[in-house]
Amino acid sequence: MAPTPGSSRKRTTSKQRKTISKRKTSSTFTASDVMRPVLALRDSMRKQRKAPTTLSDINIQGVLKEVLELGGLFVRRRIESALADVARSILDGRGFRYVVPTRSAGNQLYVEELDRIVLKDKTSVRAFANTSTVRKTAITTRVMGLVWELCKKRIHTTKRDLYYTDVKLFRTQGESDEVLNDVACMLGCTRTSLSVVASEKGIVIGRVQFREAGDLIDCTRMGVGGKAIPPYIEKITEIQSDADFILLVEKDAAFMRLAEDRFYNKYPCIIITAKGQPDVATRLLLKKLKDTLKIPILGLVDSDPYGLKILSVYMSGSKNMSYDSANLTTPDIKWLGVRPSDLNKYGIPDQCRLAMTEHDIKTGKELLEEDFIKKNEAWYKELELMVKNKEKAEIQALSNFGFQYLTEEYLPRKLAQGDWI
């Protein structure tokens, strides 16, 4: 067993030593002790009345209609309709131009009833005759042509491959990626409907089985590396699981420790990571698992502003893809750790804590102004404590107490005490 925090901490106050000595170690808890609060959370969640999930449910005005998952034929028809609008604009004397929904931060709105960001209805004109928008107009036309071809052939490509079809026009992949989102928004479809996907990034392991394009995948039999989350989430079917919760992990290093220690065998769960900033496929799978299994999600992230931002993307959506938030967000993720209050509670040594940079502090203060933080008093207090103390720590700081402290002490104690917010 890993040593207790008090035995390995070099600089611990007497007050902290007393606090640490009074705590139970995980050996005090049985597996059923650890899972009891989790099961209570799961049962409570299943009994809750279903909250509004669409804009039409709350009849909100002044926002963009939510995008839809469309098949290739319908995407082609919408592209053809958009180009017909361009032709009419030319014939009417208004020139070659597109009317594009504005995706800037000023055109976004957090809707508390939905607990996610949505896009408002402001638009901008992208004209070929305007020197400031001529390149983007050309890129938009080129991207729509490529998407039309992909949909006609019923094949997929990666964002990287799309960029390499015309590197002189696109210049950087960032430009083609940005316009790809614009096109999805213009056509009123999800980005995955465009048949352009990101490379595999996320990983899943644990108590879940499913079919991927007809092949049976058992995520308990994936070694310690886990199963790469495929970019084609629509090909995942027949999901089955006896897991009682999903553990959403920020870092690959923490995921590897959980996988190697087979944490999911002792505490029935599914473990997912996107290795940092969440990608679309991981967000889609997380939502699909929660909607199908109806089990809680507990987030394990670094105790810094970026860990909290990562959780917020899963929960409320990213500003870059706010137009698709209905399909990508999974509300009501519980913040398990590592929280700012854990640093003293678990006696994290000074040498394992990091001073927040000015940029960190600025980001933390900006988060304190976000609506999704303000509405959760416990989250607000934790973030306020972080900014006040100007300290941060990574999940790996727990390794100071032993490489398996995360799986043998920290997480079992957290779960047994229902210590999430």
MOZIKA-V885336 format. One record per residue. N is the residue number from 0. RES is the residue in three letters. BURIAL is 1 if it has 9 or more other ideal C-beta (glycine too) atoms within 8 Angstrom, else 0. D_CENTER is the distance of its C-alpha to the mean C-alpha in Angstrom with 1 decimal. Layout:
# MOZIKA-V885336
{{N;RES;BURIAL;D_CENTER} {N;RES;BURIAL;D_CENTER}}
This chain:
# MOZIKA-V885336
{{0;MET;0;33.0} {1;ALA;1;31.3} {2;PRO;1;33.3} {3;THR;1;32.6} {4;PRO;1;31.2} {5;GLY;1;34.6} {6;SER;0;36.4} {7;SER;1;34.5} {8;ARG;1;33.7} {9;LYS;0;36.4} {10;ARG;0;36.2} {11;THR;1;35.7} {12;THR;0;37.5} {13;SER;0;39.9} {14;LYS;0;37.8} {15;GLN;1;34.7} {16;ARG;1;36.9} {17;LYS;0;38.1} {18;THR;1;34.7} {19;ILE;1;33.5} {20;SER;0;36.8} {21;LYS;0;36.4} {22;ARG;0;33.0} {23;LYS;0;32.9} {24;THR;1;31.7} {25;SER;1;29.6} {26;SER;0;33.0} {27;THR;0;34.1} {28;PHE;1;31.4} {29;THR;0;31.8} {30;ALA;0;28.9} {31;SER;0;29.7} {32;ASP;0;29.7} {33;VAL;1;26.2} {34;MET;1;24.9} {35;ARG;1;26.9} {36;PRO;1;24.6} {37;VAL;1;21.6} {38;LEU;1;23.8} {39;ALA;1;24.9} {40;LEU;1;21.3} {41;ARG;1;20.7} {42;ASP;0;24.1} {43;SER;0;23.6} {44;MET;1;20.3} {45;ARG;0;22.2} {46;LYS;0;25.0} {47;GLN;0;23.2} {48;ARG;0;24.2} {49;LYS;0;21.7} {50;ALA;1;20.2} {51;PRO;0;20.4} {52;THR;0;17.7} {53;THR;1;19.2} {54;LEU;1;21.0} {55;SER;0;24.2} {56;ASP;0;23.9} {57;ILE;1;24.4} {58;ASN;0;26.5} {59;ILE;0;24.9} {60;GLN;0;26.8} {61;GLY;0;26.2} {62;VAL;1;22.8} {63;LEU;1;22.0} {64;LYS;0;22.3} {65;GLU;0;19.1} {66;VAL;1;18.7} {67;LEU;0;19.6} {68;GLU;0;19.0} {69;LEU;1;22.3} {70;GLY;0;24.5} {71;GLY;1;26.1} {72;LEU;0;29.3} {73;PHE;1;27.9} {74;VAL;1;25.9} {75;ARG;1;29.2} {76;ARG;0;31.0} {77;ARG;1;28.7} {78;ILE;1;29.1} {79;GLU;1;32.8} {80;SER;0;32.9} {81;ALA;1;31.2} {82;LEU;1;33.7} {83;ALA;0;36.5} {84;ASP;1;35.5} {85;VAL;1;35.8} {86;ALA;0;39.3} {87;ARG;0;40.4} {88;SER;1;39.3} {89;ILE;1;41.5} {90;LEU;0;44.4} {91;ASP;0;44.2} {92;GLY;0;44.6} {93;ARG;0;41.1} {94;GLY;1;40.2} {95;PHE;1;37.4} {96;ARG;1;34.2} {97;TYR;1;30.9} {98;VAL;1;29.5} {99;VAL;1;25.8} {100;PRO;1;23.4} {101;THR;1;22.5} {102;ARG;1;18.9} {103;SER;0;19.7} {104;ALA;0;18.5} {105;GLY;0;21.8} {106;ASN;1;21.3} {107;GLN;1;18.1} {108;LEU;0;18.4} {109;TYR;1;16.4} {110;VAL;1;17.9} {111;GLU;0;18.2} {112;GLU;0;19.5} {113;LEU;1;16.3} {114;ASP;1;14.0} {115;ARG;1;12.2} {116;ILE;1;13.2} {117;VAL;1;15.7} {118;LEU;1;18.0} {119;LYS;1;21.6} {120;ASP;0;24.5} {121;LYS;0;25.9} {122;THR;0;26.8} {123;SER;0;28.5} {124;VAL;1;31.1} {125;ARG;1;30.6} {126;ALA;1;34.2} {127;PHE;1;35.8} {128;ALA;0;38.8} {129;ASN;0;36.9} {130;THR;0;36.8} {131;SER;0;33.5} {132;THR;1;31.7} {133;VAL;1;33.8} {134;ARG;0;31.5} {135;LYS;1;28.4} {136;THR;1;30.6} {137;ALA;1;31.7} {138;ILE;1;28.2} {139;THR;1;27.1} {140;THR;0;30.1} {141;ARG;1;29.6} {142;VAL;1;26.0} {143;MET;1;27.1} {144;GLY;0;30.0} {145;LEU;1;27.9} {146;VAL;1;25.5} {147;TRP;1;28.7} {148;GLU;0;30.1} {149;LEU;1;27.1} {150;CYS;1;27.1} {151;LYS;0;30.9} {152;LYS;0;30.8} {153;ARG;0;27.9} {154;ILE;0;26.2} {155;HIS;1;22.8} {156;THR;1;22.3} {157;THR;1;19.7} {158;LYS;1;18.9} {159;ARG;0;21.1} {160;ASP;0;23.9} {161;LEU;1;23.8} {162;TYR;1;24.3} {163;TYR;0;27.2} {164;THR;0;29.1} {165;ASP;0;30.2} {166;VAL;0;29.5} {167;LYS;0;32.3} {168;LEU;1;31.0} {169;PHE;1;27.3} {170;ARG;0;28.2} {171;THR;0;24.7} {172;GLN;1;21.6} {173;GLY;0;19.8} {174;GLU;1;22.4} {175;SER;1;22.1} {176;ASP;1;18.2} {177;GLU;0;18.7} {178;VAL;1;21.4} {179;LEU;1;19.6} {180;ASN;1;17.2} {181;ASP;1;20.4} {182;VAL;1;22.1} {183;ALA;1;19.5} {184;CYS;1;19.7} {185;MET;1;23.5} {186;LEU;1;23.9} {187;GLY;0;21.8} {188;CYS;1;19.7} {189;THR;1;16.2} {190;ARG;1;15.6} {191;THR;1;15.8} {192;SER;1;19.2} {193;LEU;1;20.5} {194;SER;1;20.8} {195;VAL;1;19.1} {196;VAL;1;16.2} {197;ALA;1;14.5} {198;SER;0;15.9} {199;GLU;1;14.6} {200;LYS;1;12.3} {201;GLY;1;10.4} {202;ILE;1;12.8} {203;VAL;1;13.7} {204;ILE;1;16.9} {205;GLY;1;18.8} {206;ARG;1;20.5} {207;VAL;1;19.5} {208;GLN;1;21.5} {209;PHE;1;21.1} {210;ARG;1;22.8} {211;GLU;1;21.5} {212;ALA;0;23.9} {213;GLY;0;26.5} {214;ASP;0;26.1} {215;LEU;0;25.6} {216;ILE;1;22.8} {217;ASP;0;23.1} {218;CYS;1;20.3} {219;THR;1;22.8} {220;ARG;0;24.9} {221;MET;1;22.7} {222;GLY;0;24.5} {223;VAL;0;22.5} {224;GLY;0;20.3} {225;GLY;1;18.4} {226;LYS;1;17.7} {227;ALA;0;15.8} {228;ILE;1;13.3} {229;PRO;1;15.4} {230;PRO;1;14.5} {231;TYR;1;16.6} {232;ILE;1;14.8} {233;GLU;0;17.7} {234;LYS;0;20.0} {235;ILE;1;18.5} {236;THR;0;21.0} {237;GLU;0;22.9} {238;ILE;1;20.2} {239;GLN;0;22.2} {240;SER;1;21.4} {241;ASP;0;23.2} {242;ALA;1;20.2} {243;ASP;1;20.2} {244;PHE;1;16.6} {245;ILE;1;13.3} {246;LEU;1;12.7} {247;LEU;1;9.1} {248;VAL;1;10.2} {249;GLU;1;9.3} {250;LYS;1;12.5} {251;ASP;1;14.4} {252;ALA;0;17.6} {253;ALA;1;16.6} {254;PHE;1;15.5} {255;MET;1;18.9} {256;ARG;1;20.8} {257;LEU;1;19.4} {258;ALA;1;20.1} {259;GLU;0;23.5} {260;ASP;1;24.5} {261;ARG;0;23.6} {262;PHE;1;22.0} {263;TYR;1;21.1} {264;ASN;0;24.8} {265;LYS;0;25.9} {266;TYR;1;23.1} {267;PRO;1;22.0} {268;CYS;1;18.2} {269;ILE;1;15.6} {270;ILE;1;13.7} {271;ILE;1;10.5} {272;THR;1;9.2} {273;ALA;1;7.8} {274;LYS;1;10.5} {275;GLY;0;9.1} {276;GLN;0;7.1} {277;PRO;1;4.3} {278;ASP;1;6.7} {279;VAL;1;7.7} {280;ALA;1;9.4} {281;THR;1;6.9} {282;ARG;1;5.0} {283;LEU;1;8.7} {284;LEU;1;10.0} {285;LEU;1;8.2} {286;LYS;1;9.5} {287;LYS;1;12.7} {288;LEU;1;13.3} {289;LYS;1;13.1} {290;ASP;0;15.2} {291;THR;0;17.6} {292;LEU;1;18.1} {293;LYS;0;17.7} {294;ILE;1;16.9} {295;PRO;1;15.0} {296;ILE;1;11.8} {297;LEU;1;12.5} {298;GLY;1;10.4} {299;LEU;1;12.3} {300;VAL;1;11.7} {301;ASP;1;14.4} {302;SER;1;16.6} {303;ASP;1;16.2} {304;PRO;1;14.8} {305;TYR;0;12.1} {306;GLY;1;10.8} {307;LEU;1;10.7} {308;LYS;1;9.2} {309;ILE;1;6.1} {310;LEU;1;6.2} {311;SER;1;7.2} {312;VAL;1;4.6} {313;TYR;1;3.0} {314;MET;1;6.8} {315;SER;1;8.7} {316;GLY;1;7.4} {317;SER;0;8.3} {318;LYS;1;12.1} {319;ASN;0;12.6} {320;MET;1;11.6} {321;SER;1;12.6} {322;TYR;1;15.2} {323;ASP;1;12.9} {324;SER;1;10.9} {325;ALA;1;13.0} {326;ASN;1;11.8} {327;LEU;1;8.0} {328;THR;1;7.4} {329;THR;1;8.2} {330;PRO;1;10.5} {331;ASP;1;12.4} {332;ILE;1;10.4} {333;LYS;1;13.2} {334;TRP;1;13.2} {335;LEU;1;15.5} {336;GLY;1;15.9} {337;VAL;1;17.0} {338;ARG;1;18.1} {339;PRO;1;20.8} {340;SER;0;23.3} {341;ASP;1;22.9} {342;LEU;1;24.5} {343;ASN;1;27.9} {344;LYS;0;27.5} {345;TYR;1;27.0} {346;GLY;1;29.3} {347;ILE;1;27.1} {348;PRO;1;29.9} {349;ASP;0;30.3} {350;GLN;0;30.2} {351;CYS;0;26.6} {352;ARG;1;25.4} {353;LEU;0;24.7} {354;ALA;0;26.0} {355;MET;1;23.5} {356;THR;0;24.3} {357;GLU;0;25.3} {358;HIS;0;22.1} {359;ASP;1;20.1} {360;ILE;1;22.3} {361;LYS;0;22.0} {362;THR;1;18.2} {363;GLY;1;18.6} {364;LYS;1;21.2} {365;GLU;0;19.2} {366;LEU;1;16.4} {367;LEU;1;19.4} {368;GLU;0;20.2} {369;GLU;1;17.0} {370;ASP;0;17.7} {371;PHE;1;14.7} {372;ILE;1;16.0} {373;LYS;1;19.6} {374;LYS;0;19.4} {375;ASN;1;18.4} {376;GLU;0;21.5} {377;ALA;0;20.5} {378;TRP;1;17.4} {379;TYR;1;19.7} {380;LYS;0;22.4} {381;GLU;1;20.3} {382;LEU;1;19.0} {383;GLU;1;22.6} {384;LEU;1;24.0} {385;MET;1;21.9} {386;VAL;1;23.2} {387;LYS;0;26.6} {388;ASN;0;27.0} {389;LYS;0;25.4} {390;GLU;1;24.2} {391;LYS;1;21.0} {392;ALA;1;20.5} {393;GLU;1;18.3} {394;ILE;1;17.7} {395;GLN;0;20.5} {396;ALA;1;22.9} {397;LEU;1;23.5} {398;SER;1;25.2} {399;ASN;1;28.0} {400;PHE;1;29.2} {401;GLY;1;29.0} {402;PHE;0;26.7} {403;GLN;1;26.1} {404;TYR;1;25.9} {405;LEU;1;22.1} {406;THR;1;22.8} {407;GLU;1;26.4} {408;GLU;1;26.4} {409;TYR;1;23.4} {410;LEU;1;21.0} {411;PRO;1;24.1} {412;ARG;1;25.4} {413;LYS;1;22.2} {414;LEU;1;21.9} {415;ALA;1;25.7} {416;GLN;0;25.7} {417;GLY;1;22.8} {418;ASP;0;21.6} {419;TRP;1;18.3} {420;ILE;0;17.6}}
